[in-house]
Amino acid sequence: EFCRIHQTIDLKMLADKLGMELEAAELWIANLIRHARLNAKIDSQAGTVVMKQSYSSPYDQVVERTRGLS
């Protein structure tokens, strides 16, 4: 949910929330982005994770919302 609301997330804040050193958190987040195939990138210079918007087609949205109804 947090990532759906915020477009940029501070790496230091994430490291603090995860209870990790900044470098370890950056590596962990990079692996998460890679393995979960998130539409995001790490901006090391700015110290942020940039979440890119992914838009679903209206058809995909209806299918996702009604999946549990059948």
N, CA, C and O atoms as a Tripos MOL2 file, in Angstrom:
@<TRIPOS>MOLECULE
protein
  280   279    70     0     0
PROTEIN
NO_CHARGES

@<TRIPOS>ATOM
      1 N           0.8130   -1.1910    0.0000 N.3       1 GLU1
      2 CA          0.0000    0.0000    0.0000 C.3       1 GLU1
      3 C           0.8600    1.2590    0.0000 C.2       1 GLU1
      4 O           0.5840    2.2030   -0.7390 O.2       1 GLU1
      5 N           1.9080    1.2710    0.8350 N.am      2 PHE2
      6 CA          2.7630    2.4490    0.9280 C.3       2 PHE2
      7 C           3.3360    2.8060   -0.4300 C.2       2 PHE2
      8 O           3.3980    3.9800   -0.7970 O.2       2 PHE2
      9 N           3.7550    1.7920   -1.1770 N.am      3 CYS3
     10 CA          4.3720    2.0300   -2.4870 C.3       3 CYS3
     11 C           3.3600    2.4770   -3.5230 C.2       3 CYS3
     12 O           3.7300    3.1320   -4.4970 O.2       3 CYS3
     13 N           2.1030    2.1420   -3.3410 N.am      4 ARG4
     14 CA          1.0740    2.5890   -4.2830 C.3       4 ARG4
     15 C           0.7230    4.0560   -4.0730 C.2       4 ARG4
     16 O           0.2550    4.7270   -4.9930 O.2       4 ARG4
     17 N           0.9510    4.5510   -2.8590 N.am      5 ILE5
     18 CA          0.6030    5.9330   -2.5290 C.3       5 ILE5
     19 C           1.7450    6.8770   -2.8410 C.2       5 ILE5
     20 O           1.5140    7.9740   -3.3490 O.2       5 ILE5
     21 N           2.9610    6.4780   -2.5510 N.am      6 HIS6
     22 CA          4.1250    7.3460   -2.6960 C.3       6 HIS6
     23 C           4.8960    7.0190   -3.9670 C.2       6 HIS6
     24 O           5.1630    5.8570   -4.2700 O.2       6 HIS6
     25 N           5.2470    8.0690   -4.7040 N.am      7 GLN7
     26 CA          6.0030    7.8610   -5.9350 C.3       7 GLN7
     27 C           7.4940    7.7510   -5.6560 C.2       7 GLN7
     28 O           8.1930    6.9880   -6.3230 O.2       7 GLN7
     29 N           7.9920    8.5070   -4.6710 N.am      8 THR8
     30 CA          9.3880    8.3870   -4.2700 C.3       8 THR8
     31 C           9.4410    8.0830   -2.7710 C.2       8 THR8
     32 O           8.6730    8.6270   -1.9770 O.2       8 THR8
     33 N          10.3710    7.1970   -2.4110 N.am      9 ILE9
     34 CA         10.5070    6.7670   -1.0240 C.3       9 ILE9
     35 C          11.9620    6.9380   -0.6260 C.2       9 ILE9
     36 O          12.8610    6.5040   -1.3470 O.2       9 ILE9
     37 N          12.1980    7.5630    0.5110 N.am     10 ASP10
     38 CA         13.5470    7.8200    0.9940 C.3      10 ASP10
     39 C          14.2040    6.5170    1.4600 C.2      10 ASP10
     40 O          13.6420    5.7920    2.2810 O.2      10 ASP10
     41 N          15.3890    6.2280    0.9330 N.am     11 LEU11
     42 CA         16.1030    5.0020    1.2830 C.3      11 LEU11
     43 C          16.4800    4.9580    2.7640 C.2      11 LEU11
     44 O          16.4010    3.9000    3.3890 O.2      11 LEU11
     45 N          16.8860    6.0880    3.3260 N.am     12 LYS12
     46 CA         17.2620    6.1180    4.7390 C.3      12 LYS12
     47 C          16.0630    5.7900    5.6210 C.2      12 LYS12
     48 O          16.1970    5.0590    6.6020 O.2      12 LYS12
     49 N          14.8900    6.3260    5.2800 N.am     13 MET13
     50 CA         13.6900    6.0470    6.0470 C.3      13 MET13
     51 C          13.3380    4.5610    5.9500 C.2      13 MET13
     52 O          12.9560    3.9470    6.9470 O.2      13 MET13
     53 N          13.4650    3.9880    4.7650 N.am     14 LEU14
     54 CA         13.1950    2.5630    4.5990 C.3      14 LEU14
     55 C          14.1810    1.7240    5.3980 C.2      14 LEU14
     56 O          13.7890    0.7460    6.0340 O.2      14 LEU14
     57 N          15.4480    2.0950    5.3720 N.am     15 ALA15
     58 CA         16.4640    1.3580    6.1290 C.3      15 ALA15
     59 C          16.1540    1.4040    7.6240 C.2      15 ALA15
     60 O          16.2810    0.3990    8.3230 O.2      15 ALA15
     61 N          15.7460    2.5830    8.1080 N.am     16 ASP16
     62 CA         15.3810    2.7080    9.5190 C.3      16 ASP16
     63 C          14.1860    1.8290    9.8590 C.2      16 ASP16
     64 O          14.1860    1.1490   10.8850 O.2      16 ASP16
     65 N          13.1660    1.8390    9.0010 N.am     17 LYS17
     66 CA         11.9600    1.0320    9.2370 C.3      17 LYS17
     67 C          12.2770   -0.4670    9.2070 C.2      17 LYS17
     68 O          11.6710   -1.2540    9.9340 O.2      17 LYS17
     69 N          13.2380   -0.8500    8.3520 N.am     18 LEU18
     70 CA         13.6200   -2.2580    8.2420 C.3      18 LEU18
     71 C          14.6460   -2.6630    9.2950 C.2      18 LEU18
     72 O          14.9340   -3.8480    9.4610 O.2      18 LEU18
     73 N          15.1970   -1.6840   10.0040 N.am     19 GLY19
     74 CA         16.2110   -1.9760   11.0080 C.3      19 GLY19
     75 C          17.5070   -2.4570   10.3910 C.2      19 GLY19
     76 O          18.1630   -3.3530   10.9210 O.2      19 GLY19
     77 N          17.8790   -1.8510    9.2540 N.am     20 MET20
     78 CA         19.0710   -2.2650    8.5230 C.3      20 MET20
     79 C          19.9670   -1.0600    8.2810 C.2      20 MET20
     80 O          19.5310    0.0890    8.3500 O.2      20 MET20
     81 N          21.2450   -1.3570    7.9920 N.am     21 GLU21
     82 CA         22.1620   -0.3150    7.5340 C.3      21 GLU21
     83 C          21.7210    0.1140    6.1370 C.2      21 GLU21
     84 O          21.0800   -0.6570    5.4230 O.2      21 GLU21
     85 N          22.0610    1.3350    5.7480 N.am     22 LEU22
     86 CA         21.6230    1.8860    4.4700 C.3      22 LEU22
     87 C          22.0620    1.0170    3.2830 C.2      22 LEU22
     88 O          21.2610    0.7470    2.3880 O.2      22 LEU22
     89 N          23.3230    0.5790    3.2730 N.am     23 GLU23
     90 CA         23.8300   -0.2160    2.1610 C.3      23 GLU23
     91 C          23.1220   -1.5720    2.0700 C.2      23 GLU23
     92 O          22.7890   -2.0350    0.9790 O.2      23 GLU23
     93 N          22.8980   -2.1960    3.2150 N.am     24 ALA24
     94 CA         22.2050   -3.4860    3.2360 C.3      24 ALA24
     95 C          20.7560   -3.3350    2.7910 C.2      24 ALA24
     96 O          20.2290   -4.1910    2.0810 O.2      24 ALA24
     97 N          20.1180   -2.2540    3.2060 N.am     25 ALA25
     98 CA         18.7320   -2.0100    2.8060 C.3      25 ALA25
     99 C          18.6440   -1.7490    1.3020 C.2      25 ALA25
    100 O          17.7130   -2.2100    0.6420 O.2      25 ALA25
    101 N          19.6020   -1.0200    0.7720 N.am     26 GLU26
    102 CA         19.6120   -0.7390   -0.6660 C.3      26 GLU26
    103 C          19.7560   -2.0310   -1.4710 C.2      26 GLU26
    104 O          19.0780   -2.2120   -2.4820 O.2      26 GLU26
    105 N          20.6230   -2.9120   -1.0320 N.am     27 LEU27
    106 CA         20.7980   -4.2010   -1.6920 C.3      27 LEU27
    107 C          19.5340   -5.0500   -1.5770 C.2      27 LEU27
    108 O          19.1150   -5.6810   -2.5480 O.2      27 LEU27
    109 N          18.9280   -5.0630   -0.3900 N.am     28 TRP28
    110 CA         17.7040   -5.8290   -0.1660 C.3      28 TRP28
    111 C          16.5740   -5.3220   -1.0560 C.2      28 TRP28
    112 O          15.8290   -6.1140   -1.6340 O.2      28 TRP28
    113 N          16.4460   -3.9810   -1.1670 N.am     29 ILE29
    114 CA         15.3970   -3.3710   -2.0000 C.3      29 ILE29
    115 C          15.6700   -3.6580   -3.4750 C.2      29 ILE29
    116 O          14.7370   -3.9190   -4.2340 O.2      29 ILE29
    117 N          16.9430   -3.6110   -3.8890 N.am     30 ALA30
    118 CA         17.2870   -3.9190   -5.2820 C.3      30 ALA30
    119 C          16.8850   -5.3520   -5.6210 C.2      30 ALA30
    120 O          16.3380   -5.6040   -6.6940 O.2      30 ALA30
    121 N          17.1500   -6.2880   -4.7170 N.am     31 ASN31
    122 CA         16.7510   -7.6760   -4.9490 C.3      31 ASN31
    123 C          15.2320   -7.8190   -4.9690 C.2      31 ASN31
    124 O          14.6900   -8.5860   -5.7650 O.2      31 ASN31
    125 N          14.5490   -7.0860   -4.1020 N.am     32 LEU32
    126 CA         13.0850   -7.1180   -4.0890 C.3      32 LEU32
    127 C          12.5210   -6.6100   -5.4130 C.2      32 LEU32
    128 O          11.6130   -7.2180   -5.9790 O.2      32 LEU32
    129 N          13.0560   -5.5030   -5.9010 N.am     33 ILE33
    130 CA         12.6090   -4.9490   -7.1900 C.3      33 ILE33
    131 C          12.8380   -5.9630   -8.3020 C.2      33 ILE33
    132 O          11.9730   -6.1610   -9.1550 O.2      33 ILE33
    133 N          13.9940   -6.6010   -8.2920 N.am     34 ARG34
    134 CA         14.3510   -7.5580   -9.3360 C.3      34 ARG34
    135 C          13.4630   -8.8050   -9.2790 C.2      34 ARG34
    136 O          12.9180   -9.2280  -10.2990 O.2      34 ARG34
    137 N          13.3200   -9.3880   -8.0980 N.am     35 HIS35
    138 CA         12.6080  -10.6640   -7.9880 C.3      35 HIS35
    139 C          11.0880  -10.5130   -8.0230 C.2      35 HIS35
    140 O          10.3920  -11.4030   -8.5110 O.2      35 HIS35
    141 N          10.5760   -9.4150   -7.5200 N.am     36 ALA36
    142 CA          9.1250   -9.2030   -7.5320 C.3      36 ALA36
    143 C           8.6880   -8.5000   -8.8170 C.2      36 ALA36
    144 O           7.5000   -8.2640   -9.0360 O.2      36 ALA36
    145 N           9.6560   -8.1740   -9.6540 N.am     37 ARG37
    146 CA          9.4100   -7.4900  -10.9230 C.3      37 ARG37
    147 C           8.5860   -6.2180  -10.7220 C.2      37 ARG37
    148 O           7.6200   -5.9490  -11.4360 O.2      37 ARG37
    149 N           9.0160   -5.4470   -9.7140 N.am     38 LEU38
    150 CA          8.3490   -4.1740   -9.4450 C.3      38 LEU38
    151 C           8.7730   -3.1590  -10.4940 C.2      38 LEU38
    152 O           9.8880   -3.2080  -11.0160 O.2      38 LEU38
    153 N           7.8790   -2.2520  -10.7890 N.am     39 ASN39
    154 CA          8.1780   -1.1870  -11.7330 C.3      39 ASN39
    155 C           8.7720   -0.0260  -10.9400 C.2      39 ASN39
    156 O           8.1020    0.9720  -10.6740 O.2      39 ASN39
    157 N          10.0510   -0.1760  -10.5670 N.am     40 ALA40
    158 CA         10.7140    0.8160   -9.7210 C.3      40 ALA40
    159 C          12.2030    0.8290  -10.0220 C.2      40 ALA40
    160 O          12.7360   -0.0840  -10.6530 O.2      40 ALA40
    161 N          12.8580    1.8750   -9.5630 N.am     41 LYS41
    162 CA         14.3120    1.9510   -9.6760 C.3      41 LYS41
    163 C          14.8540    2.6740   -8.4570 C.2      41 LYS41
    164 O          14.1360    3.4150   -7.7870 O.2      41 LYS41
    165 N          16.1250    2.4500   -8.1790 N.am     42 ILE42
    166 CA         16.7960    3.1040   -7.0700 C.3      42 ILE42
    167 C          17.6380    4.2390   -7.6210 C.2      42 ILE42
    168 O          18.4640    4.0370   -8.5100 O.2      42 ILE42
    169 N          17.4240    5.4370   -7.0880 N.am     43 ASP43
    170 CA         18.2430    6.5930   -7.4360 C.3      43 ASP43
    171 C          19.2320    6.7860   -6.2910 C.2      43 ASP43
    172 O          18.9160    7.4360   -5.2950 O.2      43 ASP43
    173 N          20.4300    6.2190   -6.4360 N.am     44 SER44
    174 CA         21.4260    6.2520   -5.3660 C.3      44 SER44
    175 C          21.9100    7.6630   -5.0840 C.2      44 SER44
    176 O          22.2200    7.9890   -3.9380 O.2      44 SER44
    177 N          21.9810    8.5000   -6.0960 N.am     45 GLN45
    178 CA         22.4500    9.8750   -5.9030 C.3      45 GLN45
    179 C          21.4740   10.6650   -5.0400 C.2      45 GLN45
    180 O          21.8850   11.4220   -4.1610 O.2      45 GLN45
    181 N          20.1770   10.4860   -5.2940 N.am     46 ALA46
    182 CA         19.1640   11.1990   -4.5120 C.3      46 ALA46
    183 C          18.8070   10.4490   -3.2350 C.2      46 ALA46
    184 O          18.1970   11.0220   -2.3320 O.2      46 ALA46
    185 N          19.1790    9.1800   -3.1500 N.am     47 GLY47
    186 CA         18.8690    8.3770   -1.9790 C.3      47 GLY47
    187 C          17.4030    8.0050   -1.8910 C.2      47 GLY47
    188 O          16.8200    7.9830   -0.8070 O.2      47 GLY47
    189 N          16.8100    7.7110   -3.0420 N.am     48 THR48
    190 CA         15.3850    7.3930   -3.0730 C.3      48 THR48
    191 C          15.1010    6.1630   -3.9180 C.2      48 THR48
    192 O          15.9020    5.7690   -4.7670 O.2      48 THR48
    193 N          13.9490    5.5690   -3.6670 N.am     49 VAL49
    194 CA         13.3890    4.5330   -4.5330 C.3      49 VAL49
    195 C          12.2840    5.2260   -5.3060 C.2      49 VAL49
    196 O          11.4000    5.8350   -4.7030 O.2      49 VAL49
    197 N          12.3130    5.1470   -6.6200 N.am     50 VAL50
    198 CA         11.3290    5.8020   -7.4700 C.3      50 VAL50
    199 C          10.3820    4.7390   -8.0040 C.2      50 VAL50
    200 O          10.7750    3.8620   -8.7730 O.2      50 VAL50
    201 N           9.1300    4.8350   -7.5830 N.am     51 MET51
    202 CA          8.0920    3.9100   -8.0400 C.3      51 MET51
    203 C           7.4690    4.4840   -9.3050 C.2      51 MET51
    204 O           7.0150    5.6280   -9.3190 O.2      51 MET51
    205 N           7.4510    3.6960  -10.3500 N.am     52 LYS52
    206 CA          6.8410    4.1350  -11.5990 C.3      52 LYS52
    207 C           5.3850    3.7040  -11.6160 C.2      52 LYS52
    208 O           5.0300    2.6470  -11.0930 O.2      52 LYS52
    209 N           4.5600    4.5200  -12.2120 N.am     53 GLN53
    210 CA          3.1420    4.2100  -12.2960 C.3      53 GLN53
    211 C           2.9250    3.0810  -13.2930 C.2      53 GLN53
    212 O           3.4960    3.0780  -14.3840 O.2      53 GLN53
    213 N           2.1040    2.1390  -12.9090 N.am     54 SER54
    214 CA          1.7330    1.0790  -13.8470 C.3      54 SER54
    215 C           0.2150    1.1060  -13.9700 C.2      54 SER54
    216 O          -0.5130    0.9040  -12.9980 O.2      54 SER54
    217 N          -0.2280    1.3550  -15.1630 N.am     55 TYR55
    218 CA         -1.6500    1.4690  -15.4080 C.3      55 TYR55
    219 C          -2.1700    0.1770  -16.0170 C.2      55 TYR55
    220 O          -1.6030   -0.3540  -16.9720 O.2      55 TYR55
    221 N          -3.2500   -0.3090  -15.4500 N.am     56 SER56
    222 CA         -3.8960   -1.5030  -15.9800 C.3      56 SER56
    223 C          -5.0240   -1.0740  -16.8960 C.2      56 SER56
    224 O          -5.6140   -0.0060  -16.7350 O.2      56 SER56
    225 N          -5.3060   -1.9260  -17.8520 N.am     57 SER57
    226 CA         -6.4340   -1.6360  -18.7240 C.3      57 SER57
    227 C          -7.7210   -1.7900  -17.9170 C.2      57 SER57
    228 O          -7.7290   -2.5090  -16.9180 O.2      57 SER57
    229 N          -8.8000   -1.1390  -18.3200 N.am     58 PRO58
    230 CA        -10.0760   -1.3000  -17.6050 C.3      58 PRO58
    231 C         -10.4950   -2.7640  -17.5200 C.2      58 PRO58
    232 O         -11.0530   -3.1850  -16.5060 O.2      58 PRO58
    233 N         -10.2380   -3.5420  -18.5590 N.am     59 TYR59
    234 CA        -10.5710   -4.9600  -18.5430 C.3      59 TYR59
    235 C          -9.8210   -5.6860  -17.4270 C.2      59 TYR59
    236 O         -10.4150   -6.4550  -16.6710 O.2      59 TYR59
    237 N          -8.5070   -5.4360  -17.3260 N.am     60 ASP60
    238 CA         -7.6960   -6.0700  -16.2820 C.3      60 ASP60
    239 C          -8.1610   -5.6650  -14.8850 C.2      60 ASP60
    240 O          -8.1370   -6.4840  -13.9660 O.2      60 ASP60
    241 N          -8.5840   -4.4130  -14.7160 N.am     61 GLN61
    242 CA         -9.0710   -3.9450  -13.4270 C.3      61 GLN61
    243 C         -10.3550   -4.6740  -13.0370 C.2      61 GLN61
    244 O         -10.5160   -5.0680  -11.8820 O.2      61 GLN61
    245 N         -11.2680   -4.8560  -13.9900 N.am     62 VAL62
    246 CA        -12.5200   -5.5730  -13.7060 C.3      62 VAL62
    247 C         -12.2360   -7.0160  -13.3560 C.2      62 VAL62
    248 O         -12.8210   -7.5480  -12.4130 O.2      62 VAL62
    249 N         -11.3510   -7.6600  -14.0960 N.am     63 VAL63
    250 CA        -11.0150   -9.0520  -13.8350 C.3      63 VAL63
    251 C         -10.4100   -9.1880  -12.4460 C.2      63 VAL63
    252 O         -10.7680  -10.1070  -11.7090 O.2      63 VAL63
    253 N          -9.5020   -8.2950  -12.0740 N.am     64 GLU64
    254 CA         -8.8380   -8.3530  -10.7670 C.3      64 GLU64
    255 C          -9.8420   -8.1560   -9.6180 C.2      64 GLU64
    256 O          -9.7830   -8.8550   -8.6060 O.2      64 GLU64
    257 N         -10.7400   -7.2190   -9.7860 N.am     65 ARG65
    258 CA        -11.7100   -6.9050   -8.7110 C.3      65 ARG65
    259 C         -12.7880   -7.9650   -8.5690 C.2      65 ARG65
    260 O         -13.3550   -8.1230   -7.4880 O.2      65 ARG65
    261 N         -13.0820   -8.6920   -9.6380 N.am     66 THR66
    262 CA        -14.1560   -9.6950   -9.5680 C.3      66 THR66
    263 C         -13.6110  -11.1130   -9.4470 C.2      66 THR66
    264 O         -14.3840  -12.0710   -9.4900 O.2      66 THR66
    265 N         -12.3320  -11.2650   -9.3000 N.am     67 ARG67
    266 CA        -11.7140  -12.5940   -9.2580 C.3      67 ARG67
    267 C         -12.3030  -13.4650   -8.1410 C.2      67 ARG67
    268 O         -12.5390  -14.6530   -8.3590 O.2      67 ARG67
    269 N         -12.5400  -12.9100   -6.9740 N.am     68 GLY68
    270 CA        -13.0260  -13.6940   -5.8490 C.3      68 GLY68
    271 C         -14.5300  -13.9250   -5.8320 C.2      68 GLY68
    272 O         -15.0290  -14.5970   -4.9290 O.2      68 GLY68
    273 N         -15.2590  -13.3970   -6.7850 N.am     69 LEU69
    274 CA        -16.7150  -13.5280   -6.8000 C.3      69 LEU69
    275 C         -17.2180  -14.8610   -7.3270 C.2      69 LEU69
    276 O         -18.3470  -15.2530   -7.0340 O.2      69 LEU69
    277 N         -16.4100  -15.5540   -8.0910 N.am     70 SER70
    278 CA        -16.9000  -16.7920   -8.7020 C.3      70 SER70
    279 C         -16.8070  -17.9870   -7.8070 C.2      70 SER70
    280 O         -17.1870  -19.0880   -8.2040 O.2      70 SER70
@<TRIPOS>BOND
     1     1     2 1
     2     2     3 1
     3     3     4 2
     4     3     5 am
     5     5     6 1
     6     6     7 1
     7     7     8 2
     8     7     9 am
     9     9    10 1
    10    10    11 1
    11    11    12 2
    12    11    13 am
    13    13    14 1
    14    14    15 1
    15    15    16 2
    16    15    17 am
    17    17    18 1
    18    18    19 1
    19    19    20 2
    20    19    21 am
    21    21    22 1
    22    22    23 1
    23    23    24 2
    24    23    25 am
    25    25    26 1
    26    26    27 1
    27    27    28 2
    28    27    29 am
    29    29    30 1
    30    30    31 1
    31    31    32 2
    32    31    33 am
    33    33    34 1
    34    34    35 1
    35    35    36 2
    36    35    37 am
    37    37    38 1
    38    38    39 1
    39    39    40 2
    40    39    41 am
    41    41    42 1
    42    42    43 1
    43    43    44 2
    44    43    45 am
    45    45    46 1
    46    46    47 1
    47    47    48 2
    48    47    49 am
    49    49    50 1
    50    50    51 1
    51    51    52 2
    52    51    53 am
    53    53    54 1
    54    54    55 1
    55    55    56 2
    56    55    57 am
    57    57    58 1
    58    58    59 1
    59    59    60 2
    60    59    61 am
    61    61    62 1
    62    62    63 1
    63    63    64 2
    64    63    65 am
    65    65    66 1
    66    66    67 1
    67    67    68 2
    68    67    69 am
    69    69    70 1
    70    70    71 1
    71    71    72 2
    72    71    73 am
    73    73    74 1
    74    74    75 1
    75    75    76 2
    76    75    77 am
    77    77    78 1
    78    78    79 1
    79    79    80 2
    80    79    81 am
    81    81    82 1
    82    82    83 1
    83    83    84 2
    84    83    85 am
    85    85    86 1
    86    86    87 1
    87    87    88 2
    88    87    89 am
    89    89    90 1
    90    90    91 1
    91    91    92 2
    92    91    93 am
    93    93    94 1
    94    94    95 1
    95    95    96 2
    96    95    97 am
    97    97    98 1
    98    98    99 1
    99    99   100 2
   100    99   101 am
   101   101   102 1
   102   102   103 1
   103   103   104 2
   104   103   105 am
   105   105   106 1
   106   106   107 1
   107   107   108 2
   108   107   109 am
   109   109   110 1
   110   110   111 1
   111   111   112 2
   112   111   113 am
   113   113   114 1
   114   114   115 1
   115   115   116 2
   116   115   117 am
   117   117   118 1
   118   118   119 1
   119   119   120 2
   120   119   121 am
   121   121   122 1
   122   122   123 1
   123   123   124 2
   124   123   125 am
   125   125   126 1
   126   126   127 1
   127   127   128 2
   128   127   129 am
   129   129   130 1
   130   130   131 1
   131   131   132 2
   132   131   133 am
   133   133   134 1
   134   134   135 1
   135   135   136 2
   136   135   137 am
   137   137   138 1
   138   138   139 1
   139   139   140 2
   140   139   141 am
   141   141   142 1
   142   142   143 1
   143   143   144 2
   144   143   145 am
   145   145   146 1
   146   146   147 1
   147   147   148 2
   148   147   149 am
   149   149   150 1
   150   150   151 1
   151   151   152 2
   152   151   153 am
   153   153   154 1
   154   154   155 1
   155   155   156 2
   156   155   157 am
   157   157   158 1
   158   158   159 1
   159   159   160 2
   160   159   161 am
   161   161   162 1
   162   162   163 1
   163   163   164 2
   164   163   165 am
   165   165   166 1
   166   166   167 1
   167   167   168 2
   168   167   169 am
   169   169   170 1
   170   170   171 1
   171   171   172 2
   172   171   173 am
   173   173   174 1
   174   174   175 1
   175   175   176 2
   176   175   177 am
   177   177   178 1
   178   178   179 1
   179   179   180 2
   180   179   181 am
   181   181   182 1
   182   182   183 1
   183   183   184 2
   184   183   185 am
   185   185   186 1
   186   186   187 1
   187   187   188 2
   188   187   189 am
   189   189   190 1
   190   190   191 1
   191   191   192 2
   192   191   193 am
   193   193   194 1
   194   194   195 1
   195   195   196 2
   196   195   197 am
   197   197   198 1
   198   198   199 1
   199   199   200 2
   200   199   201 am
   201   201   202 1
   202   202   203 1
   203   203   204 2
   204   203   205 am
   205   205   206 1
   206   206   207 1
   207   207   208 2
   208   207   209 am
   209   209   210 1
   210   210   211 1
   211   211   212 2
   212   211   213 am
   213   213   214 1
   214   214   215 1
   215   215   216 2
   216   215   217 am
   217   217   218 1
   218   218   219 1
   219   219   220 2
   220   219   221 am
   221   221   222 1
   222   222   223 1
   223   223   224 2
   224   223   225 am
   225   225   226 1
   226   226   227 1
   227   227   228 2
   228   227   229 am
   229   229   230 1
   230   230   231 1
   231   231   232 2
   232   231   233 am
   233   233   234 1
   234   234   235 1
   235   235   236 2
   236   235   237 am
   237   237   238 1
   238   238   239 1
   239   239   240 2
   240   239   241 am
   241   241   242 1
   242   242   243 1
   243   243   244 2
   244   243   245 am
   245   245   246 1
   246   246   247 1
   247   247   248 2
   248   247   249 am
   249   249   250 1
   250   250   251 1
   251   251   252 2
   252   251   253 am
   253   253   254 1
   254   254   255 1
   255   255   256 2
   256   255   257 am
   257   257   258 1
   258   258   259 1
   259   259   260 2
   260   259   261 am
   261   261   262 1
   262   262   263 1
   263   263   264 2
   264   263   265 am
   265   265   266 1
   266   266   267 1
   267   267   268 2
   268   267   269 am
   269   269   270 1
   270   270   271 1
   271   271   272 2
   272   271   273 am
   273   273   274 1
   274   274   275 1
   275   275   276 2
   276   275   277 am
   277   277   278 1
   278   278   279 1
   279   279   280 2
@<TRIPOS>SUBSTRUCTURE
     1 GLU1         2 RESIDUE 1 A GLU
     2 PHE2         6 RESIDUE 1 A PHE
     3 CYS3        10 RESIDUE 1 A CYS
     4 ARG4        14 RESIDUE 1 A ARG
     5 ILE5        18 RESIDUE 1 A ILE
     6 HIS6        22 RESIDUE 1 A HIS
     7 GLN7        26 RESIDUE 1 A GLN
     8 THR8        30 RESIDUE 1 A THR
     9 ILE9        34 RESIDUE 1 A ILE
    10 ASP10       38 RESIDUE 1 A ASP
    11 LEU11       42 RESIDUE 1 A LEU
    12 LYS12       46 RESIDUE 1 A LYS
    13 MET13       50 RESIDUE 1 A MET
    14 LEU14       54 RESIDUE 1 A LEU
    15 ALA15       58 RESIDUE 1 A ALA
    16 ASP16       62 RESIDUE 1 A ASP
    17 LYS17       66 RESIDUE 1 A LYS
    18 LEU18       70 RESIDUE 1 A LEU
    19 GLY19       74 RESIDUE 1 A GLY
    20 MET20       78 RESIDUE 1 A MET
    21 GLU21       82 RESIDUE 1 A GLU
    22 LEU22       86 RESIDUE 1 A LEU
    23 GLU23       90 RESIDUE 1 A GLU
    24 ALA24       94 RESIDUE 1 A ALA
    25 ALA25       98 RESIDUE 1 A ALA
    26 GLU26      102 RESIDUE 1 A GLU
    27 LEU27      106 RESIDUE 1 A LEU
    28 TRP28      110 RESIDUE 1 A TRP
    29 ILE29      114 RESIDUE 1 A ILE
    30 ALA30      118 RESIDUE 1 A ALA
    31 ASN31      122 RESIDUE 1 A ASN
    32 LEU32      126 RESIDUE 1 A LEU
    33 ILE33      130 RESIDUE 1 A ILE
    34 ARG34      134 RESIDUE 1 A ARG
    35 HIS35      138 RESIDUE 1 A HIS
    36 ALA36      142 RESIDUE 1 A ALA
    37 ARG37      146 RESIDUE 1 A ARG
    38 LEU38      150 RESIDUE 1 A LEU
    39 ASN39      154 RESIDUE 1 A ASN
    40 ALA40      158 RESIDUE 1 A ALA
    41 LYS41      162 RESIDUE 1 A LYS
    42 ILE42      166 RESIDUE 1 A ILE
    43 ASP43      170 RESIDUE 1 A ASP
    44 SER44      174 RESIDUE 1 A SER
    45 GLN45      178 RESIDUE 1 A GLN
    46 ALA46      182 RESIDUE 1 A ALA
    47 GLY47      186 RESIDUE 1 A GLY
    48 THR48      190 RESIDUE 1 A THR
    49 VAL49      194 RESIDUE 1 A VAL
    50 VAL50      198 RESIDUE 1 A VAL
    51 MET51      202 RESIDUE 1 A MET
    52 LYS52      206 RESIDUE 1 A LYS
    53 GLN53      210 RESIDUE 1 A GLN
    54 SER54      214 RESIDUE 1 A SER
    55 TYR55      218 RESIDUE 1 A TYR
    56 SER56      222 RESIDUE 1 A SER
    57 SER57      226 RESIDUE 1 A SER
    58 PRO58      230 RESIDUE 1 A PRO
    59 TYR59      234 RESIDUE 1 A TYR
    60 ASP60      238 RESIDUE 1 A ASP
    61 GLN61      242 RESIDUE 1 A GLN
    62 VAL62      246 RESIDUE 1 A VAL
    63 VAL63      250 RESIDUE 1 A VAL
    64 GLU64      254 RESIDUE 1 A GLU
    65 ARG65      258 RESIDUE 1 A ARG
    66 THR66      262 RESIDUE 1 A THR
    67 ARG67      266 RESIDUE 1 A ARG
    68 GLY68      270 RESIDUE 1 A GLY
    69 LEU69      274 RESIDUE 1 A LEU
    70 SER70      278 RESIDUE 1 A SER
